[in-house]
Amino acid sequence: MYSPILRLMERRRERKLTITSPNEDVRNVEPPPQKNRRASLSVAYHRLLSFSSSPIKDLEQLKGWRLRLKQKKEYRDEKKRVNEELLSALRDPTVVVMADTLKIRGALKKWNRYYCVLKPGLLIVYKHKKADRGDWIGTVLLNHCELIERPSKKDGFCFKLYHPMDMSIWGNRGPLGQSFGSFTLNPLNTSFLICRAPSDQAGRCWMDALELSFKCTGLLKKTMNEVIDFLNLDVKDESSVMDSQRDESRMSRDSDGDDIRGTIVSETDAEKHFQEIDDVPDEDHEDGKMSETSDTIREAFTESAWIQSPKEVFGPDGSLTEEVGEENKSLIWTLLKQIRPGMDLSKVVLPTFILEPRSFLEKLADYYYHADLIAEAVAEPDPFERIVKITKFFLSGFYKKPKGLKKPYNPILGETFRCKWEHPDGSTTFYIAEQVSHHPPVSSLFITNRKAGFNISGTILAKSKYYGNSLSAILVGKLRLTLLNLGETYIVNLPYANCKGIMIGTMTMELGGEVNIECEKTGYKTTLDFKLKPMLGGAYNQIEGSIKYGSDRLASIEGAWDGVIRIKGPDGKKELWNPTPDVIKTRLPRYEINMDDQSEWESAKLWRHVTEAISNEDQYKATEEKTALENDQRARAKSGIPHETKFFKKLNGDEYSYIHADYRPWDKNNDIQQVENNYVVKTISRHSKSKAGPSDQLGSDNTSEASESDEEIVEPKIKKKVVVPTTSKPIQPPVPDERIKEMEHKFDLAIRRMEAANERQSARTINAIQSTLLFVFVVTSVVQSIFMFFMFRKSSA
């Protein structure tokens, strides 16, 4: 301990001694100056202090090392525990975001059905729904994937999971530790996965579930990383004893019962993490302004100017018949000479005296005057009673008949129509329709009432066939009725209208054909047979049907579609539908847009001159105005400019969907009201999930008190649109947006390039497999030939 001091004193004595060498002169060594002597003493003093205190510092360093070893051990244990928790959560069969059967396209470009289980961060693919150990095919790691919607020529909804760097998206192990997946004749692609859901609604559900799984993956990774960072906070710090002591005290507090993970990722952090996908914000936000969801724009709303529709005119009861006047028989004979049996009448110009003064788009709205019956089905917990109420709603749209045997106008390409019905419960049903194609004539429609809990969409292709003494108006297409709160979609087709007695007898209109109302989720199906009156005996407007679950017949239906319809089920025979005068009085009041406020392409304004001429019984004027509209349509078709739809977009095949559709269930705590403006149906909400922008300033006075009381309902400012008379303008074709076209072209080009690269990779994989199989076949053939040669040689010897 004192050896450094002795050495220092020895050196000082040596400086004063005379250094003598046998071959040199004797000389004296002078001591250092006074200033240098003081510096050397200071150094010696500090060294003395440092050596005298070394045992204390060594003990503190030893404690710090022990603490760091303890932290490293706890870090490894906590990391192992977190990994085990994550793996157990992924293995747990109850931790499932979504599970259903999907069609997946393999490397051979063929579709196969697989059972897919979506977990946070993983998409597990099985051969069968039982999902045994041997049925596992592969596991997709979603943190490596991107998700896009993919157009498809087949039915259903397609989406694609792919790696942006064209690398593998598959994991190495199965959920039970499997190393090799089940063998399939159609192997799946390495860098992408193309899936197809059975319906558009199911596909949208898968897209939302995958987005949620992406968010769950991010939250799990964030939780694990923050736990690891917390435990590794002071492992790298080896310079401060005070930090080590603070860590020791903190670790001791944690060991007393505090949960480290609870201090790192709280419930508020988790809510903030999911804020981007939640429509309802957390309660900590006190903005109190209207939220901007998928179809909710935070702005002072300008609602369309609605007026109540004129009083409805009902046709006579019983069969719908009409005698052709003598002045019109010559026109019918002239028309019949131009057509032949089996011919499509969509391109034939019909005389105006057989026209009903309204458009076909408006006529399709006649089926929804009893839309409040759907709200009863939404509230029904029993799926059998639910499909009974859906069938009742469907049958409620046929008893209204036109006054006389008339045909509505064929809609002009680009023509639109809108209306709404007010329900007794305060909700509103909106109807949006557009003519999206002329040849063939295709009409798209969308009906929504989120507060009542339903949306209806459909694309209808109208065809007409002539059969000599009769003709039929066929409506090709299906309607999709979606119950938002239940996630059920009922697919419905429509009957055809048959008009007979054109040349001989009395002209009579009937409904015919088979109608199916089917829900894939519940498995229930209603079949209705609209019967035509036979030549001998029978009655008009008869209907028969049944309700089945699989192949089991649960109920039978019979009656007249314009009268009483009865159902015989497990509870006996009872009345399903009867349009009595009291029931007719319960038809919902319909509202439409004031004529002066309509655009030039809306039905009433587009056909106003033809309607006025028919009302004045001026057939020549009506024919002249109708011909002018049709000639304008033909000129637009010959111009070569493709038609751009306004409010519907084309999906797979010939289906169209409303671009502002909202399939979210109604949130009583957040959603206030659905309103419409210029064919855009939006939802006004109560809360905000982001800070107010410039468009939020309007209406902020009304919503600022929302954070003070949860019971207080905030009514936003809804401005009524001022009705201003407008002068009629000539009809001009819509001008295509070149910028949108360019973006669509670039997007299509990128998709084609991506698909071409994937196809090349698939082709290389297939070629490799084929080469391997060919090589095995050749080797087998050679070995077999050698074996046969030796066997033949042995037998001959």
C-alpha positions in Angstrom: 0.0 0.0 0.0 2.9 2.4 0.9 5.4 1.3 -1.7 4.6 4.2 -4.1 5.5 6.7 -1.4 8.8 5.0 -0.7 9.6 4.9 -4.4 8.9 8.7 -4.7 11.2 9.5 -1.7 13.9 7.3 -3.2 13.8 9.3 -6.5 14.1 12.6 -4.7 17.2 11.4 -2.8 18.8 10.2 -6.0 18.5 13.7 -7.6 20.6 15.2 -4.8 23.4 12.6 -5.0 26.5 13.0 -7.2 26.4 10.7 -10.1 30.0 9.4 -10.7 31.2 7.5 -13.6 34.8 6.0 -13.9 35.4 7.6 -17.3 33.6 11.0 -16.6 34.0 14.0 -14.5 32.1 14.5 -11.3 29.1 16.9 -11.4 26.2 17.9 -9.1 22.5 17.4 -10.0 20.5 20.5 -9.1 17.0 20.0 -7.6 13.9 21.0 -9.7 12.5 24.5 -9.5 10.1 25.4 -6.8 7.1 25.4 -9.2 7.8 22.0 -10.5 8.3 20.7 -7.0 4.8 21.8 -6.0 3.3 20.1 -9.1 5.0 16.8 -8.3 3.8 17.0 -4.7 0.2 17.5 -5.9 0.4 14.5 -8.2 1.8 12.4 -5.4 -1.0 13.5 -3.1 -3.8 12.7 -5.6 -2.2 9.3 -6.2 -2.0 8.7 -2.5 -5.8 9.5 -2.2 -6.6 7.3 -5.2 -4.7 4.3 -3.8 -6.0 4.8 -0.3 -9.7 4.7 -1.5 -9.4 1.8 -4.0 -11.0 -0.8 -1.8 -14.2 1.2 -1.5 -14.4 1.8 -5.3 -13.7 -1.9 -6.0 -16.6 -2.8 -3.8 -19.0 -0.4 -5.6 -17.8 -1.7 -9.0 -18.4 -5.3 -7.8 -22.0 -4.4 -6.8 -22.5 -2.7 -10.2 -21.3 -5.8 -12.0 -23.6 -8.0 -10.0 -26.5 -5.7 -10.8 -25.8 -5.8 -14.5 -25.5 -9.6 -14.4 -28.9 -9.7 -12.7 -30.4 -7.3 -15.3 -29.0 -9.4 -18.2 -30.5 -12.6 -16.7 -33.9 -10.9 -16.2 -33.7 -9.5 -19.7 -33.1 -12.9 -21.2 -35.9 -14.4 -19.0 -38.3 -11.6 -19.9 -37.5 -11.9 -23.6 -38.1 -15.6 -23.5 -41.4 -15.2 -21.6 -42.6 -12.6 -24.1 -41.7 -14.8 -27.0 -43.5 -17.7 -25.3 -46.6 -15.6 -24.7 -46.7 -14.4 -28.3 -46.2 -18.0 -29.6 -48.9 -19.3 -27.3 -51.3 -16.5 -28.4 -50.7 -17.5 -32.0 -51.2 -21.2 -31.2 -54.3 -20.5 -29.1 -57.4 -21.5 -31.2 -59.4 -18.8 -29.5 -57.1 -15.9 -30.7 -58.5 -15.7 -34.3 -59.4 -12.6 -36.2 -61.3 -14.3 -39.0 -61.6 -17.9 -40.4 -63.3 -19.0 -43.5 -62.9 -20.8 -46.8 -61.2 -19.0 -49.7 -60.3 -19.9 -53.2 -56.5 -19.5 -53.8 -54.8 -19.5 -57.2 -51.7 -21.7 -57.3 -48.7 -21.7 -59.5 -50.5 -23.7 -62.2 -53.1 -20.8 -62.4 -55.9 -23.0 -61.1 -58.1 -22.2 -58.2 -58.5 -24.5 -55.2 -60.5 -24.2 -52.0 -58.5 -23.8 -48.7 -59.5 -23.1 -45.2 -57.7 -19.9 -44.0 -57.3 -18.8 -40.4 -56.3 -15.2 -39.8 -54.4 -14.4 -36.6 -52.5 -11.3 -35.6 -49.6 -11.2 -38.0 -50.2 -14.6 -39.6 -52.5 -16.1 -42.2 -52.5 -19.9 -41.8 -53.7 -22.0 -44.8 -55.1 -25.5 -44.2 -56.4 -28.1 -46.7 -59.7 -28.7 -44.8 -61.8 -26.9 -42.2 -60.9 -29.4 -39.5 -57.4 -27.9 -39.5 -55.5 -31.0 -38.2 -51.7 -31.2 -37.9 -51.4 -32.9 -41.3 -53.7 -30.4 -43.1 -51.3 -27.5 -42.6 -50.1 -26.1 -46.0 -48.3 -23.0 -45.1 -48.2 -19.8 -42.9 -48.0 -16.3 -44.5 -46.1 -13.7 -42.5 -48.2 -10.6 -42.8 -45.4 -8.2 -41.6 -43.7 -8.9 -44.9 -46.8 -8.4 -47.1 -48.6 -5.6 -48.8 -52.4 -5.9 -49.5 -54.2 -4.7 -52.7 -57.6 -5.3 -54.2 -57.3 -7.3 -57.5 -59.7 -7.2 -60.4 -61.1 -10.5 -61.5 -63.2 -11.8 -64.4 -64.9 -14.4 -62.2 -67.6 -13.9 -59.6 -66.6 -12.9 -56.1 -64.0 -10.5 -54.7 -60.3 -10.9 -55.3 -57.4 -9.6 -53.2 -53.7 -10.1 -53.3 -51.0 -10.4 -50.6 -47.5 -9.9 -52.0 -43.9 -9.0 -51.0 -42.9 -5.6 -52.4 -39.3 -6.9 -53.0 -40.6 -10.2 -54.7 -39.3 -12.3 -51.8 -40.9 -15.2 -49.9 -43.9 -14.4 -47.8 -44.0 -17.9 -46.1 -42.8 -18.9 -42.7 -40.6 -21.9 -41.9 -42.7 -23.5 -39.2 -46.3 -24.4 -38.8 -48.5 -23.5 -35.7 -47.7 -26.9 -34.1 -44.0 -26.9 -35.2 -44.5 -28.6 -38.5 -41.4 -28.3 -40.8 -43.1 -29.5 -44.0 -46.6 -28.5 -45.3 -49.1 -30.9 -46.8 -48.6 -31.9 -50.4 -50.7 -30.2 -53.1 -50.9 -30.9 -56.8 -51.2 -27.1 -57.4 -48.4 -25.5 -55.4 -48.8 -22.0 -54.1 -46.7 -19.1 -55.3 -43.7 -18.0 -53.2 -43.8 -14.2 -53.2 -47.6 -13.6 -53.5 -51.0 -15.1 -52.7 -54.1 -14.4 -54.8 -57.4 -15.1 -52.9 -61.0 -14.9 -54.0 -63.9 -14.6 -51.6 -67.4 -15.8 -52.6 -69.0 -12.4 -52.5 -68.1 -8.7 -52.5 -69.3 -8.4 -48.9 -67.1 -11.3 -47.8 -64.2 -9.9 -49.6 -64.5 -6.5 -47.9 -64.7 -8.3 -44.6 -61.4 -10.1 -45.4 -59.8 -6.8 -46.4 -60.8 -5.1 -43.1 -59.7 -8.2 -41.1 -56.3 -8.2 -42.8 -55.9 -4.5 -42.1 -56.8 -5.1 -38.5 -54.3 -8.0 -38.3 -51.6 -5.7 -39.7 -52.3 -3.2 -36.9 -52.3 -6.0 -34.3 -48.9 -7.1 -35.6 -47.5 -3.6 -35.2 -48.8 -3.4 -31.7 -47.4 -6.7 -30.6 -44.0 -5.8 -32.1 -44.1 -2.4 -30.4 -45.0 -4.0 -27.0 -42.1 -6.6 -27.2 -39.6 -4.0 -28.4 -40.5 -1.6 -25.6 -40.2 -4.3 -23.0 -36.8 -5.3 -24.3 -35.7 -1.6 -24.5 -36.8 -1.0 -21.0 -34.9 -4.0 -19.6 -31.9 -3.1 -21.7 -32.0 0.5 -20.6 -28.8 0.5 -18.4 -27.0 -2.6 -19.5 -24.7 -0.6 -21.7 -24.1 2.0 -19.1 -20.9 1.1 -17.1 -19.6 4.5 -16.1 -21.9 5.7 -13.3 -22.4 4.1 -9.9 -25.3 6.4 -9.1 -27.2 5.2 -12.2 -26.6 1.6 -11.1 -28.0 2.4 -7.7 -31.1 4.0 -9.2 -31.6 0.9 -11.4 -31.3 -1.3 -8.4 -33.9 0.6 -6.5 -36.1 0.7 -9.6 -35.7 -3.1 -10.1 -36.5 -3.6 -6.5 -39.7 -1.7 -6.8 -40.6 -3.7 -9.9 -39.9 -6.9 -8.0 -42.3 -5.8 -5.3 -45.3 -6.4 -7.7 -45.3 -3.8 -10.4 -45.7 -5.1 -13.9 -43.1 -3.7 -16.3 -45.3 -4.2 -19.4 -48.1 -2.3 -17.8 -45.9 0.8 -17.4 -44.8 0.6 -21.0 -47.9 0.0 -23.2 -51.0 1.3 -21.5 -54.6 1.0 -22.7 -54.4 4.6 -24.0 -51.3 3.8 -26.1 -53.2 0.8 -27.5 -56.2 2.9 -28.4 -53.9 5.5 -30.1 -52.3 2.7 -32.0 -55.7 1.6 -33.4 -56.9 5.1 -34.0 -56.2 4.9 -37.7 -58.6 2.0 -38.2 -61.3 2.9 -35.6 -64.2 5.0 -36.7 -65.0 6.0 -33.1 -62.2 7.9 -31.4 -61.2 7.4 -27.8 -62.8 9.4 -25.0 -59.7 11.5 -24.3 -60.3 13.6 -27.3 -62.2 16.8 -26.4 -62.4 18.4 -29.8 -66.1 17.8 -30.0 -66.2 18.2 -33.7 -67.8 16.1 -36.4 -65.6 13.2 -37.5 -64.4 12.5 -41.0 -64.9 8.8 -41.6 -64.9 6.9 -44.9 -68.0 8.8 -46.1 -68.3 11.5 -43.4 -66.9 14.9 -44.4 -66.4 17.4 -41.5 -68.1 20.4 -43.0 -71.2 22.5 -42.8 -73.6 20.3 -44.8 -75.7 21.5 -47.6 -78.6 19.1 -47.9 -80.6 18.6 -51.1 -83.9 20.4 -51.5 -86.5 17.6 -51.0 -90.2 18.0 -51.7 -92.9 15.4 -51.2 -93.7 13.4 -54.3 -97.2 13.7 -55.9 -99.9 11.4 -54.8 -99.5 7.9 -56.2 -101.9 6.5 -58.8 -102.8 2.8 -58.4 -104.1 0.6 -61.2 -107.2 -1.6 -61.0 -107.3 -4.7 -58.8 -107.2 -8.1 -60.4 -105.5 -8.9 -63.7 -103.9 -6.1 -65.6 -105.6 -5.8 -69.0 -106.2 -3.2 -71.7 -107.9 -2.9 -75.0 -106.0 -1.3 -77.8 -107.7 1.6 -79.5 -108.6 1.5 -83.2 -106.3 4.5 -83.9 -103.3 2.6 -82.5 -103.9 -0.8 -84.0 -102.3 0.3 -87.3 -99.1 1.4 -85.4 -98.9 -2.0 -83.7 -99.2 -3.9 -87.0 -96.6 -1.6 -88.5 -94.3 -2.4 -85.6 -95.0 -6.2 -85.7 -93.9 -6.3 -89.4 -90.4 -5.1 -88.4 -89.8 -7.8 -85.8 -89.7 -11.6 -85.7 -90.3 -14.1 -82.9 -87.4 -14.5 -80.5 -86.0 -11.0 -81.4 -84.6 -8.7 -78.7 -86.7 -5.5 -78.5 -84.1 -3.3 -76.8 -83.1 -1.7 -80.1 -86.6 -1.3 -81.4 -88.2 2.1 -81.3 -91.6 1.7 -79.6 -94.6 4.0 -80.1 -95.2 6.5 -77.4 -98.9 5.6 -76.7 -97.7 2.4 -74.9 -95.2 4.4 -72.7 -95.7 5.1 -69.0 -94.7 8.7 -68.4 -91.7 7.9 -66.1 -88.3 6.3 -66.5 -87.4 2.7 -65.7 -85.0 4.0 -63.0 -88.0 5.5 -61.2 -90.1 2.4 -61.7 -87.5 0.3 -59.9 -88.1 2.4 -56.8 -91.7 1.0 -56.5 -90.4 -2.0 -54.5 -89.2 0.0 -51.5 -92.3 1.8 -50.1 -92.4 -0.8 -47.3 -88.7 -0.7 -46.5 -89.6 -0.4 -42.8 -90.3 -4.2 -42.9 -86.5 -4.7 -43.3 -86.0 -3.0 -39.9 -88.2 -5.7 -38.4 -86.0 -8.4 -39.9 -82.9 -6.7 -38.5 -84.4 -6.8 -35.0 -85.4 -10.5 -35.3 -82.9 -12.9 -33.5 -84.2 -16.1 -35.1 -82.7 -16.7 -38.6 -85.8 -18.6 -39.8 -88.2 -15.8 -38.8 -85.7 -13.3 -40.3 -85.9 -14.8 -43.8 -89.7 -15.0 -43.4 -89.7 -11.2 -42.8 -87.3 -10.6 -45.7 -89.7 -12.7 -47.9 -92.6 -10.5 -46.7 -90.7 -7.4 -47.6 -89.9 -8.7 -51.1 -93.6 -9.6 -51.8 -94.7 -6.1 -50.6 -93.4 -4.5 -53.8 -95.6 -6.1 -56.4 -99.2 -5.1 -55.6 -98.9 -1.6 -57.1 -99.8 -1.7 -60.8 -99.7 1.1 -63.4 -102.9 2.6 -64.7 -103.2 0.7 -67.9 -100.7 -1.6 -69.7 -97.8 0.7 -70.1 -94.0 0.5 -70.4 -91.6 3.0 -68.8 -89.0 5.0 -70.7 -85.8 3.3 -71.6 -83.2 5.3 -69.6 -80.7 7.4 -71.5 -77.0 6.6 -71.0 -75.8 8.7 -68.0 -79.4 9.3 -66.7 -79.8 9.4 -62.9 -82.6 9.3 -60.4 -82.8 9.8 -56.7 -85.5 9.8 -54.0 -85.9 9.0 -50.3 -88.5 7.7 -47.8 -89.0 8.9 -44.3 -89.5 6.2 -41.6 -91.6 6.5 -38.5 -88.6 5.9 -36.3 -86.8 9.0 -37.8 -84.5 7.2 -40.1 -84.4 7.8 -43.9 -84.0 5.4 -46.8 -82.1 6.9 -49.8 -82.4 5.5 -53.3 -79.7 6.3 -55.9 -79.9 4.9 -59.5 -77.9 5.5 -62.7 -78.0 4.2 -66.2 -74.4 2.9 -66.6 -74.7 1.3 -70.1 -77.1 1.6 -73.1 -76.2 -1.4 -75.3 -76.8 -3.6 -73.4 -79.1 -1.5 -71.2 -77.8 -1.8 -67.7 -79.1 0.1 -64.6 -77.3 0.2 -61.3 -79.0 1.1 -58.0 -78.1 1.5 -54.3 -80.5 1.8 -51.4 -79.2 2.6 -47.9 -80.5 3.2 -44.4 -77.7 2.6 -42.0 -79.8 3.7 -39.0 -82.4 1.0 -39.8 -79.5 -1.4 -40.4 -79.6 -2.3 -44.1 -78.1 -1.6 -47.6 -79.3 -2.9 -51.0 -77.3 -2.9 -54.1 -77.9 -4.3 -57.6 -77.2 -4.2 -61.3 -80.1 -4.9 -63.6 -79.9 -5.7 -67.3 -83.3 -5.2 -69.0 -84.1 -7.4 -72.0 -87.3 -7.8 -74.1 -88.2 -10.8 -76.1 -91.0 -11.1 -78.7 -92.8 -14.4 -79.2 -95.6 -13.7 -81.7 -98.7 -13.1 -79.7 -96.7 -12.2 -76.5 -93.6 -10.5 -75.3 -91.6 -10.7 -72.1 -89.6 -8.1 -70.2 -86.7 -9.9 -68.5 -84.7 -8.4 -65.7 -81.3 -10.1 -65.6 -79.3 -9.5 -62.5 -79.4 -9.8 -58.7 -80.1 -7.6 -55.7 -78.0 -7.9 -52.6 -79.7 -7.0 -49.3 -77.2 -6.7 -46.5 -78.1 -6.5 -42.8 -75.3 -4.4 -41.5 -75.5 -5.4 -37.8 -75.6 -9.1 -38.5 -73.2 -9.3 -41.5 -75.8 -11.3 -43.6 -76.3 -10.8 -47.3 -79.5 -12.0 -49.0 -79.2 -12.5 -52.8 -82.4 -12.0 -54.7 -83.3 -12.2 -58.4 -86.4 -10.7 -60.0 -89.3 -12.2 -62.0 -90.0 -11.3 -65.6 -93.2 -9.6 -66.9 -95.1 -11.3 -69.6 -97.6 -9.5 -71.9 -99.8 -11.6 -74.1 -102.7 -11.0 -76.4 -100.8 -8.5 -78.6 -102.3 -9.8 -81.9 -105.2 -12.0 -80.8 -107.3 -11.5 -77.6 -107.1 -9.0 -74.8 -103.7 -7.6 -73.8 -102.8 -8.9 -70.3 -99.7 -8.5 -68.2 -98.5 -11.2 -65.7 -95.4 -12.0 -63.7 -93.6 -15.2 -64.2 -90.4 -17.1 -63.4 -88.7 -18.5 -60.3 -87.3 -16.2 -57.6 -84.7 -17.2 -55.1 -83.9 -15.4 -51.8 -80.8 -17.0 -50.3 -78.5 -16.2 -47.4 -75.2 -18.1 -47.6 -74.3 -17.3 -44.0 -77.4 -18.7 -42.4 -78.1 -21.4 -45.0 -81.8 -20.5 -45.4 -83.4 -20.2 -48.8 -86.8 -19.0 -50.1 -88.0 -20.2 -53.5 -91.0 -18.4 -55.1 -92.7 -19.5 -58.3 -94.7 -16.8 -60.1 -97.1 -18.8 -62.2 -98.6 -17.7 -65.6 -102.3 -18.4 -66.1 -102.7 -21.6 -68.2 -104.8 -21.7 -71.4 -107.6 -23.7 -69.7 -108.7 -23.0 -66.2 -106.5 -21.5 -63.4 -106.3 -18.0 -62.1 -104.2 -14.9 -62.6 -101.3 -13.8 -60.5 -100.8 -17.0 -58.5 -97.6 -17.7 -56.6 -96.2 -20.8 -54.8 -93.1 -21.2 -52.9 -91.2 -22.7 -50.0 -88.5 -22.0 -47.4 -85.7 -24.5 -46.9 -82.7 -25.1 -44.8 -80.4 -27.1 -47.0 -82.7 -29.8 -48.4 -85.2 -29.7 -45.5 -88.5 -28.0 -46.3 -89.5 -25.8 -43.3 -92.5 -23.9 -44.7 -94.7 -23.5 -47.8 -96.1 -20.3 -49.3 -99.1 -19.9 -51.6 -101.5 -17.1 -52.7 -101.7 -14.2 -55.2 -98.8 -11.8 -55.4 -101.2 -8.9 -55.7 -103.5 -10.2 -52.9 -103.4 -12.5 -49.9 -100.3 -14.7 -49.4 -100.3 -17.3 -46.7 -97.4 -19.3 -45.2 -97.7 -22.8 -43.6 -94.8 -23.5 -41.2 -94.0 -25.2 -37.9 -96.6 -23.0 -36.1 -99.3 -23.7 -38.6 -100.9 -21.7 -41.4 -101.0 -17.9 -41.1 -101.2 -14.8 -43.2 -97.9 -13.6 -44.5 -98.9 -10.6 -46.5 -102.2 -8.9 -47.4 -102.3 -5.4 -49.0 -105.5 -4.2 -47.4 -106.4 -0.5 -47.5 -105.1 -0.1 -44.0 -101.7 -1.6 -45.1 -101.6 0.6 -48.2 -102.0 3.6 -45.9 -98.8 2.6 -44.1 -96.7 3.1 -47.3 -93.8 5.3 -46.5 -94.0 8.9 -47.8 -91.6 9.4 -50.7 -89.7 12.6 -51.3 -87.9 13.8 -54.5 -85.9 16.7 -55.8 -87.7 19.9 -56.9 -87.7 20.1 -60.7 -85.9 23.4 -60.8 -83.1 22.1 -58.7 -82.5 19.0 -60.8 -79.6 18.6 -63.1 -80.1 18.1 -66.9 -79.4 14.4 -66.5 -82.0 13.6 -63.9 -84.9 11.5 -65.1 -87.8 13.9 -64.5 -86.0 16.8 -66.1 -84.5 14.8 -68.9 -87.9 13.4 -70.1 -90.0 16.4 -69.1 -90.9 17.4 -72.7 -92.0 13.8 -73.5 -94.0 13.6 -70.3 -95.8 16.9 -71.0 -96.6 15.7 -74.5 -98.0 12.4 -73.3 -100.1 14.1 -70.6 -101.5 16.4 -73.3 -102.2 13.3 -75.5 -100.0 14.8 -78.2 -98.4 11.6 -79.6 -96.6 13.4 -82.4 -94.9 15.9 -80.1 -94.0 13.0 -77.7 -92.5 11.0 -80.5 -90.5 14.0 -81.7 -89.0 14.8 -78.3 -88.3 11.1 -77.7 -86.5 10.8 -81.0 -84.4 13.9 -80.2 -83.1 12.3 -77.0 -82.4 9.0 -78.7 -80.5 10.8 -81.6 -78.4 12.7 -79.1 -77.5 9.4 -77.4 -76.5 7.8 -80.8 -74.4 10.8 -81.6 -72.5 10.5 -78.3 -72.0 6.8 -79.0 -70.5 7.5 -82.5 -68.2 10.2 -81.2 -65.8 7.6 -79.8 -65.6 9.2 -76.4 -66.1 6.4 -73.8 -68.8 7.0 -71.2 -67.7 7.7 -67.7 -70.1 6.7 -64.9 -70.8 9.3 -62.3 -71.7 7.5 -59.0 -71.0 3.8 -59.7 -67.8 2.0 -60.5 -67.5 -1.3 -62.4 -66.4 -4.4 -60.5 -65.7 -7.9 -61.7 -67.8 -8.9 -64.6 -70.8 -6.7 -65.3 -71.4 -5.7 -61.7 -71.3 -2.0 -60.5 -71.1 -0.7 -57.0 -72.0 2.7 -55.5 -68.7 4.6 -54.9 -70.0 6.2 -51.6 -71.3 3.0 -50.1 -70.9 2.7 -46.3 -71.4 -0.8 -44.9 -70.5 0.0 -41.3 -73.1 -0.8 -38.6 -74.9 2.2 -37.1 -73.1 3.5 -34.0 -75.7 5.1 -31.7 -73.0 6.8 -29.6 -71.3 8.4 -32.6 -73.5 8.6 -35.7 -76.3 11.2 -35.8 -77.9 11.3 -39.2 -77.6 10.3 -42.9 -78.0 13.1 -45.4 -77.7 13.4 -49.2 -76.3 16.0 -51.4 -75.8 15.7 -55.1 -76.2 11.9 -55.1 -73.6 11.5 -52.3 -75.0 9.9 -49.1 -73.0 10.8 -46.1 -73.1 10.3 -42.3 -72.9 13.1 -39.8 -71.0 12.0 -36.7 -70.7 13.4 -33.2 -67.0 12.9 -32.3 -63.7 13.7 -34.0 -60.6 11.6 -34.3 -58.3 14.4 -35.4 -57.7 18.0 -34.8 -60.0 20.5 -36.5 -59.0 21.8 -39.8 -60.1 24.8 -41.8 -63.3 23.0 -42.8 -64.2 22.2 -39.2 -64.7 25.8 -38.1 -68.3 25.8 -39.3 -70.5 24.1 -36.7 -67.8 24.1 -34.0 -70.1 26.2 -31.7 -72.7 23.4 -31.7 -70.3 20.6 -31.0 -67.9 22.2 -28.5 -70.0 21.0 -25.5 -70.0 17.4 -26.5 -67.0 16.7 -24.2 -68.7 18.1 -21.1 -71.7 15.7 -21.0 -72.1 12.4 -22.6 -75.9 12.6 -22.4 -76.0 15.8 -24.4 -76.7 15.2 -28.1 -75.1 17.6 -30.5 -77.1 18.7 -33.5 -74.8 19.9 -36.3 -75.7 22.8 -38.6 -77.4 21.4 -41.7 -78.0 24.1 -44.3 -80.9 23.7 -46.6 -80.0 24.3 -50.2 -81.7 27.3 -51.7 -83.9 26.5 -54.6 -82.9 28.7 -57.5 -84.8 28.4 -60.8 -82.4 27.5 -63.7 -82.9 27.8 -67.3 -82.8 24.7 -69.5 -79.4 24.1 -71.1 -78.7 21.9 -74.1 -77.5 18.4 -73.2 -73.8 18.0 -73.5 -71.8 14.8 -73.2 -69.7 14.5 -70.0 -66.0 15.4 -70.6 -63.6 12.7 -69.5 -60.9 13.6 -67.0 -57.6 13.0 -68.8 -55.7 13.1 -65.5 -57.7 10.3 -64.0 -57.4 8.3 -67.2 -53.6 8.7 -67.1 -53.4 7.6 -63.5 -55.6 4.6 -64.3 -53.4 3.7 -67.2 -50.3 3.9 -65.1 -51.9 1.8 -62.4 -53.0 -0.9 -64.9 -49.6 -0.9 -66.4 -48.0 -1.4 -63.0 -50.4 -4.3 -62.2 -49.7 -5.9 -65.6 -45.9 -5.6 -65.0 -46.3 -7.2 -61.6 -48.5 -10.0 -63.0 -46.0 -10.6 -65.8 -43.1 -10.9 -63.4 -45.1 -13.3 -61.2 -46.1 -15.3 -64.3 -42.5 -15.5 -65.4 -41.5 -16.8 -61.9 -44.4 -19.3 -62.0 -43.3 -20.5 -65.4 -39.7 -21.0 -64.2 -41.1 -22.9 -61.2 -43.2 -25.1 -63.5 -40.4 -25.7 -65.9 -38.1 -26.8 -63.1 -40.8 -29.2 -61.8 -41.3 -30.6 -65.2 -37.6 -31.0 -65.8 -37.2 -32.8 -62.5 -40.1 -35.1 -63.3 -38.7 -35.8 -66.8 -35.3 -36.6 -65.4 -36.8 -39.0 -62.8 -38.8 -40.6 -65.6 -35.8 -41.0 -67.8 -33.6 -42.5 -65.0 -36.5 -44.8 -64.1 -36.8 -45.9 -67.7 -33.1 -46.6 -68.1 -33.0 -48.6 -64.8 -36.0 -50.6 -65.9 -34.5 -51.3 -69.3 -31.2 -52.5 -67.8 -33.1 -54.7 -65.4 -35.2 -56.2 -68.2 -32.1 -56.8 -70.3 -30.4 -58.8 -67.5 -33.6 -60.7 -66.8 -34.0 -61.6 -70.5 -30.4 -62.6 -70.7 -30.6 -64.8 -67.6 -33.8 -66.5 -68.9 -32.2 -67.1 -72.3 -29.1 -68.6 -70.8 
